[in-house]
Amino acid sequence: MKHEHRQRYSRQVLFAPIGETGQERLLQKKAAIVGMGALGTVLANHLVRAGVGHVRLIDRDFVEESNLQRQMLYDEEDARQHLPKAVVAEHKLRRINSGVAIEGIVADLHAGNAETYLADADVILDGSDNFHVRYLINDVAVKHRIPWVYGGAVSARGMFAVVRPGITPCFRCLFPHAPKGRGETCDTVGVIGPIVHIVASYQAAEALKLLLGATDDLNPHLEQWDIWQNEHLQMNVAGGRNPACPACVMNRFDYLQIGGETEAFTTLCGRDAVQISPLHPRPVDFALLAKRFQPLGRVEQNPFLLRFHVDGCTLVFFRDGRVLVQGTSEITTARTLYAKYVGH
């Protein structure tokens, strides 16, 4: 082991299940983290400090003041500048460990790009906040035989589970259908920071085991907590594979299918916003947009996004062609504004 590695990771190397051989192995591995919110920032912090050689951070959003209570990599200046989370996280984590390749991707994960961003990873970590993205991760993971770790936290409750394609139940085995309705989210019922750190720390520990090949030590349970009510439940799901699972049995990857639409419209629960995502990336020229929009309403921009305030809403444009319509949760209204000011 190189001298600089021996010094930096000395306490981790002293941990017998890792040792020098394990540390060298971690330095050769790649992890992808989907979502750089509360869970994702804790996950990234753990993996980068642990010396996982390549960490890819995928997030579609930008920093807001309400994030600061629990999303540990961001500060007030990031929120004031409306900087993308993936960009901020990449820059701050590079200052923590310059020996790790850290790749911030400002993008919405969807059927058109999921395999591009995830299929080359050794492990995938779920820091997302919705079931559709988790089914998408699951399809990529099952198709490419990549282990992944599911996690979720809301209010004072959280859970996680390890998915090893072909060995354990996949996510669609455990959750055949997404919950009806919008369900509870951090934006509707809140969340406290400690549950985020508990869930993400368990996820990170399982990711290290997977990357080290310590499969005998993996947690076989779907773990659940309510840390306000002092409840903890372990559910052994090792035998829970669904013999008729569309994904891991039938190899039908429904969430990777692209239909005839050129854009996907998604209501962001609790955010009073609709996201419009092109299914094929298309570059955006902020200078041209600013010139077009300035006679019509207030325009703000930074190197990563442009905000256009008009008709009581804010249209936020990203470099990859995504648009976030803030100020409405109605897809019809968002479509109308998009057609009016962007076209097709």
Residue, then its C-alpha position, 0 to 999 in steps of 0.5 A: m500500500k502506498h505511504e499516503h494511503r497507509q497514513r490516511y486509512s490507518r484506522q480503517v486498515l486496523f479494522a480486521p475485516i478490511g486490513e491492507t488488502g481490503q483497503e486496496r480493493l476499495l480503492q479499485k471500486k466504483a460506487a454510484i449514489v442516486g440522489m444527493g439529498a439527506l441520505g445521499t450526502v451521508l452516503a457520499n461522505h462515508l464512501v469518500r472518506a473510506g477510500v472507495g476509488h470512484v464515487r459517482l453522485i447523481d442528482r437533479d436538484f439544487v440546494e435550498e435553505s430547507n435542505l440545510q437542516r439535514q443535508m450535511l454537505y451544504d451551507e447557506e451560501d450554496a442555497r443563496q446561489h441555487l447551486p446544483k447539489a451534485v456540483v456542490a457535493e463533488h467540490k466539497l468531497r474533493r477537498i475531503n479526499s483528493g485521492v478519490a475520483i468524484e463525479g457529480i452528475v446534474a441529471d434526473l435519472h430516467a429510462g433513457n440514461a439510467e444504464t449509462y450512469l449505473a451499469d458500470a458501478d460495482v454497487i448502487l446506493d439509493g439516496s432517492d425519495n420516490f418509488h419510481v426511481r427505486y424501481l428504475i435502479n432495480d431494473v438496471a441492477v437486476k439486468h446487469r447483476i449489480p448489488w444495490v442498497y435500498g434506503g428510505a427515511v421520513s419523519a422519524r422512521g427509516m428502513f433499508a435492505v440489501v438487494r443482490p440480483g439472483i441471490t436475494p429478493c429484488f425490490r419488486c419482490l419486496f414491493p410489487h407495487a408502488p404505494k397508492g397516492r403520493g405517500e408521505t415525504c419529507d416535504t409533507v410530514g417532515v424528517i429529523g436528521p438522526i434517522v437519516h444518519i442511522v439509515a445511511s450509515y447502515q447502507a454505507a456499511e453494507a456497501l463496504k461489505l459488498l465492495l470487499g466481497a464480505t457477503d457472509d456478513l451482509n445483513p439479510h433483513l429489511e430493517q425498520w426503525d421509528i426512533w421517536q417511538n423507540e421501535h426497531l423491527q428486523m424482517n428476514v427477507a432472504g426467502g422472499r423471492n417472488p417466483a413470478c417477479p417480472a424483473c428478477v424472474m422474467n427478466r422484464f425490465d418495465y421501468l427501462q422502457i421508453g415510450g413515445e413521449t419526448e418529455a416526462f412530466t413528474t409532480l414533485c410531491g410536497r414541492d408545489a412543482v412539476q419537473i419536465s425531463p427530456l428523455h434524450p438530453r439536449p444542451v441548453d444555451f443559457a445566453l439565448l434563453a436569457k435574451r429571449f426571456q428578459p423582456l418577459g420576466r425576471v431572469e436569474q442565472n448561474p453557470f448551472l441553471l437559469r431561473f425565469h419568473v413569469d405568470g406567477c411561477t418560476l421556470v428553472f432550466f438546467r444544462d441537460g434540458r430539464v425544466l422545473v416549473q415551481g409554483t404549481s403541482e398541476i401537470t396541465t399548467a406546467r405543460t401550458l407554461y412549457a409550451k408557451y415559453v419553451g415550445h417542443 
